[in-house]
Amino acid sequence: MRTTAWIIAAVCATIFVTAMLAEQRRARRRDPDRVGFMPWTLVQLLAILATVLSVALALTGE
């Protein structure tokens, strides 16, 4: 179970970094009227929450 939790944590951390970079790119766009449809802030929040929970599970060994 620990290995699975660490793998999930790594995947979620990767998703978090990707969403963070996408949000920075969206914030620096040239045309402010070309808004994307992806809620990157929500993706970041959910990814970091899943990362923290997975790390907690991995450390407790449950």
C-alpha positions in Angstrom: 0.0 0.0 0.0 2.9 2.4 0.7 4.3 2.1 -2.7 0.9 2.8 -4.3 0.4 5.9 -2.1 3.9 7.2 -3.1 3.2 6.6 -6.8 -0.2 8.5 -6.4 1.6 11.3 -4.6 4.2 11.6 -7.4 1.5 11.7 -10.1 -0.5 14.3 -8.2 2.6 16.4 -7.6 3.3 16.3 -11.4 -0.2 17.3 -12.1 0.1 20.2 -9.7 3.3 21.5 -11.3 1.8 21.2 -14.8 -1.3 23.1 -13.6 0.9 25.7 -12.0 2.8 26.3 -15.2 -0.4 26.4 -17.3 -1.9 29.0 -14.9 1.2 31.2 -15.2 1.0 30.8 -19.0 -2.7 31.8 -18.9 -2.0 34.8 -16.8 0.6 36.1 -19.2 -1.4 35.7 -22.4 -1.2 38.5 -25.0 -4.9 38.6 -25.7 -7.0 39.0 -22.5 -10.2 38.0 -24.4 -8.9 34.6 -25.3 -9.8 32.9 -22.0 -9.4 29.1 -21.7 -12.0 26.8 -20.4 -9.7 24.8 -17.9 -10.0 25.9 -14.3 -6.3 25.6 -13.5 -6.6 27.0 -10.0 -9.1 24.3 -9.1 -6.9 21.6 -10.7 -3.9 22.9 -8.6 -6.0 22.8 -5.4 -7.3 19.3 -5.9 -3.8 18.0 -7.0 -2.1 19.4 -3.9 -4.8 18.1 -1.6 -4.5 14.6 -3.2 -0.7 14.8 -2.9 -0.8 15.7 0.8 -3.4 12.9 1.5 -1.3 10.4 -0.4 1.9 11.3 1.4 0.1 11.1 4.8 -1.2 7.6 3.9 2.2 6.5 2.8 3.9 7.7 5.9 1.4 6.1 8.3 1.5 2.8 6.3 -2.3 2.4 6.2 
